[in-house]
């Protein structure tokens, strides 16, 4: 092989290797775990500062640091709090004076000396105090130590610390040995839900490795991982961990704060499940949380036969268990006190009555199907409960949130089969709530106040099968309408006589309201609308009713397109033109039209010569007017950026929407979504011209009355539709 060929091969070899290994891979091997992927991203973000430099996000005002993933990098936030980016040596590397980055690999030393390198000098100090551990850490072997940081030791209570240091060769030695494993374990081996056997009485250490790259050890977060030593590996963690011997059920039975929960779990038959392998997260209501339940809410759920039937019909129950549930249901209904309990005894009755007399799946809604340690939550995530519902678990600063509410009072009570967080509010599932309860917890409270003021609240709290179309609070930013007959009728037209799910609605479907009105469903590419109002959020399905959050107040159709135009003084000249062109019957009959209706001012804005020419030819007038009529219903919420709408004339109209301004052929719409039974009307301030308006033979002359209306038109300057131009 020639020298030139050899040189070319040397240059191409790294490229060939990188292509073979794939994106994100290196000669050291591909990143195989979420932690390694996040570390790799931190390396990429820090590479401009030199070799082996990692970008680290530090939470402002704290000492908390995180390797950054892509999402965190751009948001610059952890738990909603701002971070600053710093650049540090990646694990296992150090700086060299005068050179860029961190080019030098840390020299390997024994475990004891490596503790000092990673910032766990307090662990070194306590290791020195024991007689046996330092020689072991300095001697031959293969160990892993999860070493608490200096801050972790300092955060221990004085009582706990005193108990450790007062008996160094038993208590302190045992505590340190519990942080150790008698083999080398790197992060790629730390799998979610696994247990490692510690060097203290073979007690288990629980490992959780989350998709966001966070790794926890007994719910303590790994701060610096994979620091190699000659006789093992050191991982720095943010807490001193303690041995866990009880499962979730045993903890519930021991702690006084769970007195009511203990009775509820026993009554629900969940004991066995909470003693099982898991892992689970129990969002455990305190005694006070149970006391907050309104008596009427509890009594309503307890006296609900359909809820009991749903419980009996759970698909995973054996025939024997179903039979027992059915018997319990009969026993429940034979208890006359059930649905009409006094408030002070309702909860006690619920916890001591037969299984099917109690709220179905209420406690299932408090149990997550995975173990979620607090340190793993750095942003919002959706987690499924045993009931099958989804809870949004997030954080706000140091507080954990459930569905956006900071109701977790105590975090990370560790059990052998999961973790417990205390909550001070019961999580009643949507499936057990009334429409009123669903709406109160959503961004539609203004609309709910209107129903209450109008005396229509019983529709939202009863057992009618209904769907509420509730406008967002922002819709009422300029104030709410007065409560009168018209408003009451409008509110009733926002309630559909059936419990619907938006995913089953179809284009052209008609819905009946409590006010006797028929509403139409329109399905567009990116929106689902009922008349002029479009659904703005996911459905909330309650016990009897479903909540649709809407983007505006709904306008029921009142009359045909022709009725709308005749009843509005702005369109008197258009009405005359329609009558002259012979289109009255078209706009009165059943159909699906979108009419861009020029106002009187639009006609007056035309040049007199141009107007007279148009009015002098009935055929041309009909053609121009048909160009203003689309052959389908298009409400403003279905427009998106640009829609090309075929007109009755044959050419297409270009309808666009930007910054809440609607334009047709770049002309601004003065008013949108005037709903008719056979279409929708848009008021426009100009007369649209077809793209190819060919000269035609003059037809019949206009009637005198129509001609008199039009000849009054005077020149009026037009306004073009510019991006962001607000509606008039």
N, C-alpha and C positions, 0 to 999 in steps of 0.2 A: 504494500500500500504506500502511495506516495506521501510525502510530508504535507502536501496541500490537502489531500484527501483526509489524512489523519486530523489535520486542524479543523477541517469542515465538520468531521464527525464529532469532535470535541465540542464544537459550537452548537451542533444540532441535538446532542444527547440530552441536555436539560429540557429542551422543548419537547422532544419525543416522550420523555418520562412524564412531563407535566400533562401531556395529552392523554397518555395511557392511564395516569392516575385519576384524571377527571378534575373538574373545577373544584377549587378549595382544598385539593390534596397537596401533599408535600412528600419529600423523600422519607420523612418520618412516618408516613402512613396517613390515610384519610381521617378526618375528625369523625369519631364514632359515637359521640354522646352529645346531648344538649349543652353540657358544660363546656366541652371542647369546642363546639361550634361557636359559642359566645366568646370564648377565649381567642379563637381564631379571628373573629370579627374585631375584637379589641386590638389584636396584632395588626390587622390591615389598616385600622384607623390610626395606629401609632407609627406606621412604618416610615413616614416622612421624617420622623425624629431620629431615625437610625435603626440599626438591627436590634431585634428582641425588645422593642419598646411597645408597651400596651397602653391603649387609651382607657382611662378609668373615670367613671362618673362618681363624684363625691356629692353627697346630699348636703346642701348648704346649711350651716349651723350645727352639723353633727360630724362624727368621725366615720360615718358609714360610707363605704366605697363599694362600687359594683363594676365588674367588667361589663362592657356595653354591647347590647345587641343592636341590630339595625333600627328597630322601632324606637328604643330608648335614645339612640344617638340623635335622631331627628327631633324627638319630643323634648329632650333635655329635662325629663322629669322622672322622678321615682315617687310613686304614691301621690302624684299630684303636686309634689314639691320640686322646686327648681334645683338643678344640679350644676356643678362646674366640672369641666373636663380637665383632668391632669394626665400627665404622661409619665409612666413609671416602668421600671424594668419588669419584663414578664417573669413569671415564676421560674426560678432556676438560673437567672442571669444577673450580672452586676455590671456597674459602670467601670470604665478604665480612664484614669485622668488623661485629658487631652484628646480622647477619641469620642466620636459621635455615637450616641445610643448606648446600648448595653451589650458590648461584643463578647464579654467573657462569661463563660459558664461558671457558676459557683463551684468552688472546690468541694468535693464530698468529704464530709466528716461524719462522726457518729451521731446518733439521735440526740444525745444530750446537747452537743454543741450546735446542732441544727436548730434546736428550739430557740436559741438566742438569735440565730440568723433570721428567723421568720417573725420575730417580735413576740415571743412567748417566754420572756425572761422570768416572769413570776412562776411559770411551770417549772423552769430550771431551779428556781429558789426552793420550791416545795419538794422537788425531787431530791435536792441536797439534804433536806431535813429528814428524809426517810433513810434507813440504814441499808436497804436492799436495792432500791430502784435505780440509783445512779450507776452502780457497777453493771447492772443489766443493760441500761441504755448505752453504756460505753463499750460493752463487750460484744462478742460474736452473736450472730443470730439474724433473724428477719422479723421485723415488727412494724406495726403501723400505730401511730399515736395521733389521735384527734386532740390537738393541744389548744386549750382555751387561751384567748388573747389576754394580755395584761388587763385590759378594760373589763373582760369577762370576770376575772377573779375579783377585781375591785367592785364590781356591781353586786357581789354576794352580800347578803345581810350579815351583820356582825355576829349574830347568833350562829348562823351556819358556819361561818369562817372560824369562829372560836371552837366549835365542836370538831372541826377538822384538825386545826393546828394544836389542839390540846392533847391529841392522841395520834401523833404522826405515824407511828408504825402500825396502826390498825386503821383508823378512820381515814387519814390522809392517804396512806398507801393504797387502801382499797378504792378510794375515789379516783386516784390516778390510774390504777390498773383497769378500772372500768372504762377509761378513755383509750385503752390499748387493745390491739389485736395481735396475735402471735404469728402473723405473716404479713407480707407486703401487699397492700391493697391500693391500687391507683384509681383515679376517678372513672376510667373506662370500665371498671368492674363494679362501680357503685350503681346498682340498678334500683329503680323505683320499687319500693315495697319490700326490699330484701332486709334480712337481719344478719348482722355480723356477731360472731361469738366473741365476747370480750375476755380479757385475762382476769376478770374478777368473777369467780364462781361460774364461769361459762354463761354469764348473763348476756342477754341479747342487747345489741345496739341497733336501733331502727334507722334505716337509710331511705330517704326519699329524693329522687332525682327528677326534677320537674322539667316540662318542655321549654320553659324560659331560661334554662341553664342553671337555675338555683339548685344546690344540693344541700340537704339538711341531714343532720345526725342527731336523733332524738330532738328534732325541731330546732337545733342550733345550726346556723348557716356557716358553710365553708367560706372562709375569707380568702385564704391562700392555700392552694392545693398542690399536691404532687411534688413536694420538696424532698428530693431524694437524699438519703443518707447511706453511709457505708453498710449499715445494718438495718435498713428499713426505709420508711417514708413518713413525713410529717405533713399533716393537714391542719391549718390554723382555723379554729372555729370561734364563734362570737359568744358562746355561753359555756358555763361549766355544766356538764350534763350529769344527771343522777339516774340511778337504776329505777326501772319501772317494772312492777310485779303484778299490777292489777289490770284487768280488762275494763272496758267502758262500763259494763254492767256492775262490776264490783265497785268501781269508783262512785257510781250513782247510789249504791246501797250504803256507802260509808259516809258521804258528805251530807251535812244538815241542809245545805243550800238546795239540795235536790229532793227535799221531802215530798213536794207535790209531784215533781217529775217522776220520782220513784213509784208513786202510786199509779200515775198515768201509764208508765211503761208496763207495769205489772198488769194493769187492766187491759192494755192493748195487746198483750201477748208477745211483746218485743224482747223479752228477757233473753231468750235463746239466741236471737239474732245478734244482740249486743254482747253476747259472750263468745260469738264465733270468731273466725279468723280475720275477717275484715279485709283490707283496712277501711275504716269508716272515719268520717268527721261528724261528731254529734254537736249540733248547735243547740246547746242545752238551756232551755228556759229556766230561770230561777223561780223561786216561790213567788216573788213579786211580779214576774212576768205573767204568771197564771192569774194573779189577782187583778191584772189590768184588763182582762177580757170582759167586755160589756156583757152583762147578764142576758140581755135580749139576743145578742149574737150567739152566745152559747146555747140558749134555749131553742133558738131557731134551728141550729145545726142538729141538736139532740132530737128534735121532733120531726126529722125529715125522713120519711119512709123511702124516698127514691135514693137518698144517700145510703141508707141501710141496704137496699137492694144492690147498689153498686158494690158495696163491700162483700155481699154474699156471692156476687158474680165474678169475683176476681179470678182470672183464667188460670192462675197457677195454684189454685187450691185443690186439694184432693177431695173426692166425693164425701169422705167421712167428715172432713173439716167443714165442707159446705153444709152438710147436714147439721153440724153443731151450730154454725152461724145462723142457719135458718131457724133452728129452735130458739136460739138467743133472741132473734128478731121477734118471734112470737111472744117470748117472755117480756121483751121490752114494751111491746104494744099493750100488754096486759097490765103494765104499771101505769095507773092513771096519773101519777104525779109527774111522769116524764116530761112532756112538753110544757107544763105549766108550773115549773118550779119557782119557788121564791129565790131571789138573787143570792141570799146568803147560803142556800143549801144546794144550788144548782151544780157547782163544781164538784162538791163531795159526792153528789148523786152520780155525776158523770164518771167519776173514778171508781165507783164501787158497783155500778150497774153492769148488766151483761155486756159482752164485747160489742155487739151490734147496736147498742143504745148510745154509743159515743161517736164523736166526730170521726168519720172514716178518714184514714190516711193523714190525720193531723200531725201525728208524731213522725210519720214517714217523710213529711215535708221538712223535717229538722235533721235528717240524716243524709249526708252526702256519700256517694259511692266511692269516694277516694279519701285519702288522708291529706288534708290541707293544712300545713303548718303556716303560721302567720308570716314567717320570714320569707316564704316562697311567693307571697302576694305582693307584687311591685306595681301592678296595674290591674284593671278589671278582667275577669274571666268568667265564663259561664260554666256552671257545675250542675250535674244532674243529681236529683234527690232520689231516694228509694221510691217515692211516689211517682216518679217519672217526670216531674216538673223541673224547670230550670231556674236556678238562683244565680243572680249576678253577684259574685264575691269580689270585692275590690278593697281599696284602701284610700284613706285620706290622711296624709301625714302619718302619724303613728297609730291611727285608728283603723280597724278593719270595718268594712261596710257590707251589709247584705241588701241587695237591691237599692244601693245608694244611701242606705240609712246606717249611721254609726251606732248600731245596737249591740255590738259585742263589747262586753264589759271586762272580761278576763280571757286571755288567750293562752293556747298551748298547754292545757292540762293533758299530759301524755299518758296514754294507756298502751297496753301490749298489743292491742288490735286497732289502734288509731289515735285520734286526738279529739279533745273536747274544748270547745269555746263556749263560754257563758254568754247568753244573750238576755237582755232585759225586756224583750217584747216577743210575744208569740207570733210565729210565722204561719198564719192561716192561709192555706192554699187558695188560689183564685177560684178553684172549682167549688169551694164552699161559700163564696161571697155573693152578696146581692149586687145588682147593678150600681146601687148607691155606694156601696163599699168599694167596688172596683173604681168608680169614677172619682171618689174622694181622694184616692191614692194616686191619681193620674193628673196630667197637666190640663184638666178640663174642669177644675173646681168652679170657675165662674159660671159655666153653663149649669152646673148642678145647683148653685145658689139660685139661679133663675127658676129652676123647677120647684125648688123649695118655696120661693117667694110667691110663685103662681099657684101654690097648693096642689102641685102635681107630683109631689114626692112619693106618694103611695105606689105609683107605677114603677118606681125604681127600687122599691124595697119589698115588693110582693112576690107572688109565685107565678106571675104571668110569664110566658115564654116570649121574650122581647129582645130587640136589638136597639141599643141607643146610639144614635149618630151625634156624638158630642163634639162641638167645635173646640179647638184649642183656646187656652186663655188669651193668647196673643191676638186672637181675632177680635177681642173686645177691648183692645188697648185705647180706643177712643170713647169708651163708655158702653153701657148696656142699655137695651131698649126699656121703656117703661112697661110695667106689667098691666096689660090691658087685654081685651078679647083677641085682638090680632096677635099679640105676643104669645098668649096661651095656645092659640091655634098653631102658630109656628112651632112652638115647642113640641106639641103633639105630633106634628109632621116630621119631627126628628126621632120618632120612636116607631120602629117597624114591628108589625104583628107576627113575629117569629124570631126564634133564636138562630141566628145565622152564623156562618163562618165565611170570611171573605174569600178563602181559597175555592169555595164552591160557587161563588157568584159568576154569572156569565153575561156576555154582552146582549143587551136587549131585554134582559129579565126585568119584570115589574114587581115592585114591592108595595104592600099595603101598609099605610100608617094608621096610628090611632085616631087621627083626624079624618080618616076616610079618603085620603089622597093616594093616588098611585104614583110611585117614583120609579124612574128608569135607571138601570145599571149600564155604565159605559166602561168597556175594557179597552185600554190603550196599551201601547208597548211598555211604558214605564209608569203607568198609574192606573188606579181603579177608582172610578168615580160614581157617585150616586147623584144624579142631576148635576148641578154645578160644583158640588163639594166632593173632594177626593180624600181617600183614606191616607192619613199621615203617619200612622204607627201600627204596629202589630195588634191584632185582636187581643182583647182580654175576655176570656170566656168564664163566666161565673156559673153559679148553681142553676139559675133559670135564664139569665140574660147574658148577652154579649155586648161588650163595649167596642165600638168603632170610633177611633179618634180622627176627627175630620179637620181639614185645613181651612174651612170657612163656613159661615152660616149657609145652610141649604136654602135654595129658593125653589119652591114647588112650581110646576108649570101652571099658568093661569090663562087659558085660551090658546087659540091657534096663533101662528105667526102673524096672520092678517089681523087678528084681534089685538095683538100686542101693538102692531104698528098704528092701527086706527085709534087706539086708546092713548097714544103718546103724541103730544102736539109737536114734538121735534120732527116727526116723520110725515107731516101733512102733504108735502110735495111728493114724497116717495109713494104714498098711498095713491095719489092721483095718477102717477106714472104707471104704477102696477095695474090700476084699473084700465088705463088707456091701452097698455100693452097686452091686456087679456090674461094676466097672470093671477088674478084674484082667486080663481077656483083652485089653482095649484097650491097656493099658500094657505088655503083654508082646509084642504083635504088632509087625510092621514098621511104621514110621511116622516122622513128624517132629513131635515134641512138645517144647514148653517147659513144664516142670512147676514151679510155685511151690509147694514142698512145706512145709506147716506142720509144725513140730517138735512133739514131745510138749508142750513148754512152751507152744506157741501154743494148743493145745487147752485146757490147764489154765488159761490166762489168760482163757478165756471165762466169762461168768457161768453158774452152774450151771443156771439156768432156761433161758437161751438155748441152752446146750449140749444139755440134755435135749429141748428142742423140736426142735432140729436132728436129733438122733439118733432121735427118735420118728417120723420121716417119711422113708422110704427114698428117695422121689422127690426131696424137697427136699435130702437129703444128696447124692444123685447130681448134682443141679443145681449145688450149691455146689462140689463137688469138680471138676466139669467147668469151672467158672469159674476154677479154678486151673491149667487146662491150655490152653496156646496151641496153635494148629494149624499152627505152623511152628517151626523151630529158630532161636532167637535167643540167640547167645552175647553176653557182656557187651561184647566189643569192637565189636559191630555196633549197639549201642544209640544212641550219640550223645546228644543232649540229651534227646529224648523220642521214644518209639515207641509207637504204639497197636497192640496185638497182639490179634487176634480169638481168643476162647476157644472151646472146644468147646461151652460153654453158649450162646454166641451174642453175649453182650456183649463189649466190648473192655476189655482191661487196659492201663493206662498205665504203661509201663516207662521209667524215666529213669536217667541216670547223670551224676554230678557229683563232681569231686574223688575219683575212683576209688570212689565209693560208689554202689551200684545200689539203686534203690527200685522197688517195684511198688505202684501206687495210693498213693504217698507213704509206704508202709511199707518199712522198711529190710530189705535182703537180708543175711542172716547169712553165707551162703557162696554164691558164684556158680560157674557153669560146672562142675558135676559131670556129666561127659560119659557118656552112655549110647548104645548102638548105635541106638536109635530116638528119641533126643532129648537134652535137656539138663535138669538139675535145679538149681533154686535153693532153698536152705534159707531159709525165712522164719520170723519169730517171731510171726506173727499169722495168724488165719484170715480170708481175704478174703471180703467179702460182695458179691454182685452188686448193681448199682445199683438194680434194681427186683426185689427178692426178694418176689414175691407169695405170700400165704398159699395153701397147697395142702392138699388133703384128706390126712388121715393114711393112710399105706399100711401095709405089713406092719411088724410090730414087729421090732426089731433082735434078732439072735441073742444069747443070753445071754452068750456069751464076749465079744462086741464091747461089749455094754452094760456089762459089768463093767469093761472097760478105760476106757471114757469116763466113767463115773460118779465116777472118782477125780479128775476134773479139779477144780481149785480156782481161785479168782479170782487173777488175776495181772495187774499193771498193764502196759499197752501203751506202747511208745515210738514216737512218730511220727517219720517221716523228715524231717529238716530239712536245708536246703542245707549241704553240706560235712560231714555226719555220717559218720564213718568206719565201715567195716564192723566188726562184732563179731568 
